[in-house]
Amino acid sequence: MSVNEGTWVITVFAASNAVSIPLTGWLTQRLEQVRLFVGEILMFGCPRGCAVSRPICRCC
């Protein structure tokens, strides 16, 4: 990895944190911590489960 690529990685990481941290705080106030956590688990867990079971079932 070159220095230029490393700089881009750090910049993108900082920008994503600058967006995601206030968004998480706003969502926590709108919803509840438990609902937000369960929603995140479903949002990230269900596609992974479907990807793993893709050869077995055709649900997604």
C-alpha atoms as one frame of an Amber mdcrd trajectory, in Angstrom:
protein
   0.000   0.000   0.000   1.408   3.384  -0.929   1.327   6.489   1.230  -1.338
   8.000  -1.021  -3.612   4.970  -0.603  -3.093   5.026   3.159  -4.084   8.673
   3.232  -7.313   7.877   1.390  -8.111   5.056   3.818  -7.687   7.364   6.803
  -9.747  10.106   5.127 -12.627   7.764   4.294 -12.564   6.301   7.809 -12.703
   9.778   9.370 -15.517  10.882   7.049 -17.570   7.765   7.775 -17.136   8.306
  11.515 -18.170  11.943  11.155 -21.443  10.788   9.582 -22.177   7.605  11.511
 -21.632   8.817  15.077 -24.202  11.674  14.995 -26.587   9.481  13.001 -26.368
   6.755  15.644 -27.050   9.301  18.380 -30.073  10.650  16.518 -31.431   7.147
  15.876 -30.924   6.225  19.537 -33.043   9.219  20.546 -35.742   8.450  17.956
 -35.901   4.745  18.744 -34.599   2.996  21.807 -31.179   1.446  22.261 -32.614
  -2.056  22.279 -34.718  -1.515  19.139 -31.765   0.042  17.339 -29.505  -2.841
  18.330 -32.030  -5.470  17.237 -32.576  -3.622  13.964 -28.839  -3.529  13.303
 -28.499  -7.229  14.063 -31.343  -8.050  11.670 -30.047  -5.692   9.007 -26.583
  -7.246   9.017 -27.423 -10.776  10.127 -30.259 -11.705   7.775 -28.382 -11.109
   4.516 -25.424 -13.050   5.872 -27.679 -15.930   6.849 -29.294 -15.900   3.419
 -25.894 -15.816   1.742 -24.733 -18.813   3.741 -27.934 -20.788   3.158 -28.308
 -19.715  -0.485 -27.607 -23.183  -1.881 -30.052 -24.697   0.623 -33.052 -22.353
   0.412 -34.104 -19.756  -2.120 -35.634 -17.303   0.367 -33.953 -14.081  -0.820
